[in-house]
């Protein structure tokens, strides 16, 4: 029987669908009232590389994958679409598209958060006198007022990971988008906004705070799109969508898509979604995601913190090869620290190679670099976030590598908890959708809440204990990685890699 139809006497709508549109995979899980997975589906994200350094996604392919995994997961669960109480959508951050407001036709493919096309623009701005003047003005404002709102602009430095610079590139290089914006006919959207727009056949145009804040164009202290930055970059303010709460009734998917209208009850950025899925509800709770990138998120309660440093990198496998040798034999892997030093042309490198170096030494050096990076990030968080750090929980594909997990735990001298199911972004989106689906009456509650417990705390957790530095002799190796990085940067000046 088609999943959009329901047999007479079928169970009421008590299931929630969580979809995670990541950088490499689109995953969908169907959860029951106890947050147990009833059905799943996934499809690989098909990235496009039209020029060196450019990374794009075909919007029609992504849309087809999104709809496909939902239908497949519901079918795998043995359910009907009419039994779905709500849909929660978690998406990769920073990837965006622009389209014509009247026709809905995109002006270009999705431009990925990994894309480097704005590199020349970034370098030009970072070297500009105007940016130095901005630094001075906001440094003085922060000194006079003590308001943390002025901290970020006082050291503002652009990078290719920011949506703002790539959006500025769009209006400088795509004439159709520029002309539509002049006539107030251009729409901007991150992945969540585009999916909402397509699901509702254009009737809903919105995003949420977590996705908006990841663009680099949103002012977190004022909770609005930043008009000053947009004026600087010549980006029209008319293109931005309204910003809604994350757990919110965004309307329903058009019945032609799934056979019945499905309520869209949450859209959320993947890192925040994973944090919610990991139940990091209290100030000081920390979530570590190791997937396409390495991300640390801290629950700071009701207080915003402005920091001057941000690091992130990509990682690889594999545990068995790393454990097959005692150490990396002095081989050091230096990731491309593109964000931390604002050089989009930096590439990764190996240092300390010898005739006796094997494939296993290379793999171990890569895995060690992930743990070293985690240590660096942890130290920055401890220094910048002025609240005691409590529970640390990890997720993402790399968290399944016990070598990386153990070494990270050893370096930071903290226990790390890891859920048995590492797909926390989908679960977090489902939790948020379920919350928005709950009505005032007890019988309308989606999530089952047994007396004295909570469904949000029901996931199985594994704890990585702290050992006596079994993976490395001491934390001085972390400093060695940093020194090697600066050696590489000085030896090989930046070279252009984008068209």
C-alpha positions in Angstrom: 0.0 0.0 0.0 1.4 3.5 -0.8 2.9 5.2 2.2 0.7 8.2 1.8 -2.4 6.1 2.4 -3.6 4.7 5.8 -5.6 1.6 6.5 -8.7 1.9 8.5 -8.0 1.7 12.2 -4.2 2.4 11.8 -2.3 3.8 14.7 -2.5 7.6 15.3 0.2 10.0 14.3 2.8 9.4 17.0 6.0 9.1 15.0 8.5 11.8 14.2 10.8 12.0 11.2 14.3 13.5 11.6 16.3 14.3 8.5 20.0 15.4 8.5 21.2 17.0 5.3 24.9 16.8 5.9 28.0 17.6 3.8 28.5 14.0 2.6 25.3 12.1 3.4 21.5 12.8 3.6 20.1 10.7 6.4 16.6 10.1 7.6 15.4 8.3 10.7 11.8 7.6 11.9 11.5 7.7 15.7 8.7 6.3 17.9 7.5 7.8 21.2 10.5 6.4 23.1 12.9 7.9 20.6 13.8 4.5 19.2 14.6 4.3 15.5 11.9 2.4 13.5 13.2 3.0 10.0 16.1 4.6 8.3 17.4 5.6 4.9 20.5 7.5 3.6 21.9 8.7 0.3 25.3 10.1 -0.5 25.5 13.9 -1.2 26.7 14.5 -4.7 29.1 17.4 -4.6 30.1 19.2 -7.8 33.6 20.7 -8.5 33.2 22.9 -11.6 36.6 24.7 -11.0 39.5 24.2 -8.6 38.4 25.2 -5.2 34.8 25.5 -6.0 32.3 23.2 -4.3 28.6 23.1 -5.3 25.4 21.1 -4.9 22.8 20.7 -7.5 19.5 21.9 -5.9 17.3 19.6 -7.8 19.4 16.5 -7.0 19.5 17.5 -3.3 15.7 18.0 -3.3 15.2 14.5 -4.9 17.6 12.9 -2.3 15.7 14.7 0.5 12.3 13.5 -0.5 13.6 10.1 -1.4 15.2 9.3 2.0 12.0 10.4 3.8 9.8 8.1 1.7 12.3 5.2 2.1 12.6 5.6 5.8 8.9 5.7 6.4 8.4 2.6 4.2 11.3 0.8 6.1 9.5 1.5 9.3 6.3 -0.2 8.0 4.4 3.0 8.5 2.1 5.3 6.5 2.8 9.0 6.0 -0.4 9.9 7.8 1.2 8.4 11.0 3.9 11.0 11.0 3.2 13.7 13.6 6.0 16.0 12.6 9.1 16.5 10.5 12.4 17.9 11.9 15.1 19.1 9.4 18.8 19.4 10.4 21.1 20.9 7.7 24.7 21.7 7.0 25.5 25.3 7.9 26.7 28.0 5.6 25.8 26.4 2.3 23.4 28.7 0.4 21.5 29.5 -2.8 19.7 32.5 -4.3 16.6 32.3 -6.5 14.0 34.5 -8.2 11.2 35.4 -5.9 8.4 35.1 -8.5 9.6 32.1 -10.6 11.4 30.2 -7.9 14.2 29.5 -10.4 17.7 29.4 -8.8 20.4 31.8 -10.1 23.1 29.2 -9.4 23.8 25.9 -7.7 24.1 25.7 -3.9 27.5 27.2 -3.0 29.0 24.9 -0.3 30.5 26.1 3.0 33.7 24.4 1.8 33.8 26.6 -1.4 36.9 28.8 -1.9 35.7 31.0 -4.8 35.7 34.1 -2.6 39.4 33.7 -1.7 40.6 36.8 -3.6 37.8 38.9 -2.2 38.6 37.7 1.4 42.3 38.5 1.0 41.5 41.9 -0.4 39.2 42.8 2.5 41.5 41.5 5.2 44.4 43.7 3.9 42.2 46.8 3.4 42.6 50.0 5.3 38.8 50.2 5.9 38.9 47.0 7.9 41.6 48.3 10.1 39.6 51.5 10.7 36.6 49.3 11.7 38.8 47.4 14.1 39.9 50.7 15.8 36.3 52.1 16.0 34.8 49.0 17.6 37.8 48.5 19.9 37.2 52.0 21.3 33.4 51.3 21.6 34.1 48.1 23.5 36.5 49.9 25.8 34.1 52.7 26.5 30.9 50.6 26.9 32.2 47.2 28.0 29.5 45.7 25.8 30.6 42.3 24.3 28.5 43.1 21.2 31.5 45.2 20.0 34.1 42.5 20.6 33.6 40.6 17.3 33.7 43.6 15.0 36.9 44.8 16.8 38.8 41.9 15.4 36.6 41.1 12.4 38.5 39.0 9.8 36.8 37.5 6.8 37.3 33.9 5.7 36.1 31.7 2.8 33.9 29.7 5.2 31.7 32.7 5.8 28.5 33.0 3.7 28.9 36.8 3.6 31.9 36.8 1.3 30.5 34.3 -1.1 27.2 36.1 -1.2 29.1 39.3 -2.0 30.8 37.3 -4.8 27.5 36.3 -6.2 26.2 39.8 -6.6 29.5 40.9 -8.2 29.6 38.0 -10.7 26.1 36.8 -11.4 24.3 39.5 -13.3 20.8 37.9 -13.0 21.0 37.8 -9.2 22.2 41.4 -9.0 19.4 42.7 -11.3 16.7 40.7 -9.4 18.0 42.1 -6.1 17.6 45.6 -7.4 14.0 44.9 -8.2 13.4 43.2 -4.8 13.0 39.9 -6.6 15.9 37.9 -5.1 15.6 35.4 -2.3 18.6 34.1 -0.3 18.4 30.9 1.6 20.6 28.3 3.4 19.7 24.7 2.8 16.9 24.7 5.4 15.2 27.8 3.8 15.3 26.2 0.3 13.8 23.0 1.6 11.1 24.8 3.4 10.3 26.8 0.3 10.1 23.7 -1.8 8.2 21.6 0.7 5.5 24.3 1.0 5.4 25.1 -2.8 6.7 28.6 -2.0 4.2 29.5 0.7 6.8 29.5 3.5 10.0 31.6 3.3 11.9 31.4 6.6 15.0 30.2 8.5 15.8 29.7 12.2 18.3 31.3 14.5 20.8 28.5 14.4 21.1 28.6 10.6 21.0 32.4 10.4 23.8 32.7 13.0 26.1 30.5 11.0 26.1 32.8 7.9 28.3 35.5 9.4 25.7 38.0 8.4 23.4 37.6 11.4 23.9 39.8 14.5 23.6 37.4 17.5 23.3 40.1 20.2 20.5 42.0 18.4 19.0 38.9 16.8 18.7 40.5 13.3 20.5 40.5 10.0 23.5 42.9 10.2 22.8 46.0 8.1 26.2 47.5 8.7 28.0 44.4 7.3 25.6 44.2 4.4 26.2 47.8 3.5 30.0 47.3 3.6 29.7 44.3 1.3 27.0 45.8 -1.0 24.5 43.0 -0.1 20.9 44.2 -0.3 18.9 43.6 3.0 15.8 42.7 1.0 17.1 39.2 0.2 17.0 37.7 3.7 14.2 35.5 5.0 12.4 36.1 8.4 14.1 34.3 11.3 11.9 32.0 13.4 12.4 29.9 16.5 14.0 26.5 15.9 11.2 24.5 17.4 8.3 26.1 15.5 5.3 25.1 13.3 6.6 26.2 9.9 3.5 24.9 8.2 3.0 21.6 6.3 4.6 19.9 3.4 2.3 20.1 0.3 0.2 16.9 0.1 1.3 16.3 -3.5 4.8 15.5 -2.2 4.1 12.7 0.3 0.5 12.0 -0.3 -0.6 13.8 2.9 0.4 17.1 4.5 3.2 16.5 7.0 3.7 19.2 9.6 7.2 20.8 9.5 7.9 21.4 13.2 11.6 22.2 13.4 14.5 23.4 11.2 18.0 23.5 12.9 21.6 23.7 12.0 23.4 20.4 12.3 25.8 21.4 15.2 23.0 22.8 17.3 20.8 19.8 16.5 23.5 17.4 17.5 23.9 19.3 20.8 20.2 19.0 21.5 20.2 15.3 20.6 23.1 14.8 23.0 21.0 16.4 25.8 23.5 19.1 26.5 20.8 21.2 28.2 22.8 22.7 31.1 25.4 25.5 31.1 28.8 24.0 30.8 27.7 21.0 28.8 30.0 20.4 25.9 29.3 18.7 22.6 32.2 17.5 20.3 31.4 16.6 16.8 34.0 14.9 14.6 32.6 14.4 11.1 33.4 16.4 7.9 34.8 19.0 10.3 35.8 19.1 14.0 33.4 21.2 16.1 33.2 22.0 19.8 30.0 23.6 21.1 29.4 24.8 24.6 26.1 25.5 26.3 26.7 29.0 27.8 23.3 29.3 29.3 21.7 32.8 28.8 25.0 34.5 28.1 26.7 35.2 24.8 30.5 35.0 24.6 32.7 36.6 21.9 35.9 34.8 21.1 38.8 35.8 18.9 39.8 32.4 17.7 38.0 29.7 15.8 39.6 26.5 14.4 38.4 23.6 12.3 39.7 20.9 10.0 38.9 17.7 8.2 39.9 14.3 9.5 40.3 10.7 8.3 40.5 7.1 9.5 41.4 4.4 10.8 41.9 3.0 14.2 43.2 -0.4 13.5 46.2 0.8 11.5 47.1 3.4 14.1 47.1 0.9 16.9 49.3 -1.5 14.9 52.3 0.6 15.7 53.7 2.1 18.9 53.9 5.7 17.7 54.0 7.7 14.5 57.9 7.5 14.4 58.1 11.2 14.5 55.8 11.8 11.5 53.7 14.8 12.0 50.5 15.6 10.0 49.7 19.3 9.7 46.1 20.0 8.6 45.3 23.0 6.5 44.5 25.6 9.2 42.6 27.7 6.7 40.2 29.3 9.2 42.6 29.9 12.1 45.1 31.9 10.0 42.7 33.2 7.4 44.6 31.7 4.5 42.3 29.8 2.1 45.2 28.5 0.1 46.9 26.5 2.9 47.1 22.8 2.3 47.8 19.9 4.6 51.3 18.4 4.8 53.3 15.6 6.4 56.6 16.4 8.2 59.3 14.1 9.5 59.0 11.4 6.7 61.8 8.8 6.7 62.7 5.8 4.5 61.2 3.6 7.3 57.8 5.5 7.3 54.9 3.2 6.4 51.3 3.7 5.5 50.4 3.0 9.1 52.6 5.8 10.4 50.9 8.2 8.0 47.4 7.1 9.2 48.4 7.3 12.8 49.8 10.8 12.3 46.6 11.9 10.8 44.5 10.5 13.7 46.9 12.1 16.2 46.4 15.4 14.5 42.6 15.2 15.2 43.3 14.6 18.9 45.8 17.4 19.0 43.3 19.8 17.3 40.7 18.8 19.9 43.2 19.6 22.6 43.8 23.0 21.1 40.1 23.8 20.8 39.5 22.6 24.4 42.2 24.9 25.8 40.7 27.8 23.9 37.2 27.1 25.2 38.5 26.8 28.8 40.2 30.1 28.5 37.5 32.0 26.7 34.2 30.6 28.2 34.1 31.7 31.8 31.9 28.9 33.1 32.9 25.5 34.4 32.7 22.8 31.7 30.6 19.8 32.8 29.6 16.9 30.6 31.5 16.3 27.4 29.7 14.2 24.7 31.0 13.3 21.3 29.2 12.4 18.0 29.9 12.2 14.3 31.5 9.5 12.3 35.0 9.9 13.6 33.7 9.5 17.2 33.4 5.8 16.3 37.2 5.7 16.2 38.2 4.7 19.7 41.9 5.7 19.1 40.9 9.3 18.4 38.5 9.3 21.3 40.9 7.8 23.8 43.7 10.1 22.8 41.5 13.2 23.0 40.3 12.1 26.5 43.9 11.6 27.6 45.0 15.0 26.3 42.2 17.0 27.9 42.2 14.8 31.0 38.4 14.6 30.9 36.0 11.7 30.5 34.1 11.8 27.2 30.6 10.3 26.7 29.6 8.9 23.4 26.1 7.7 22.4 25.7 4.3 21.0 24.1 5.9 17.9 26.3 8.7 16.6 23.6 10.2 14.3 22.7 13.0 16.8 21.7 15.6 14.3 18.7 13.6 13.1 17.7 12.8 16.7 18.1 16.5 17.8 15.9 17.6 14.9 13.3 14.9 15.8 13.3 16.0 19.5 12.7 19.6 18.5 10.0 18.7 16.0 8.3 16.5 18.7 8.4 19.4 21.2 6.7 21.7 18.7 4.1 19.0 18.0 3.1 18.7 21.6 -0.3 20.2 22.6 -1.6 21.4 26.0 -3.3 18.0 26.6 -1.3 15.1 27.9 -2.7 12.8 25.2 -1.3 15.0 22.5 2.3 14.6 23.7 4.5 13.0 21.1 7.4 11.9 23.4 6.6 9.3 26.0 7.9 10.6 29.4 7.9 7.8 32.1 7.6 8.9 35.7 11.0 10.0 37.1 12.8 10.0 33.7 12.9 11.7 30.3 13.0 10.3 26.8 15.8 12.8 26.2 18.0 11.0 28.6 17.2 7.5 27.4 20.0 7.1 24.8 22.7 4.6 25.6 26.0 6.3 26.5 29.6 4.9 26.4 32.2 6.6 28.5 35.8 7.0 27.4 37.9 7.0 30.6 41.1 9.1 31.1 44.3 7.0 30.9 47.9 7.8 31.6 48.7 9.3 28.2 48.8 5.9 26.5 48.7 7.5 23.0 51.4 10.1 23.4 54.1 10.9 26.0 53.0 14.4 26.9 51.1 17.4 25.7 54.2 19.0 24.4 53.5 17.2 21.1 50.5 19.6 20.7 53.0 22.5 20.6 55.1 20.6 18.2 52.2 20.4 15.8 51.8 24.1 15.9 55.5 24.8 15.3 55.5 22.4 12.4 52.5 24.3 10.9 54.3 27.6 11.1 57.4 26.0 9.5 55.2 24.8 6.6 53.5 28.2 6.2 56.9 30.0 6.1 58.5 27.5 3.7 55.6 27.6 1.1 54.0 31.0 0.5 50.4 31.0 -0.4 49.5 30.2 -4.0 46.3 30.6 -5.7 44.3 27.5 -6.2 40.9 28.8 -7.4 39.8 30.0 -10.8 
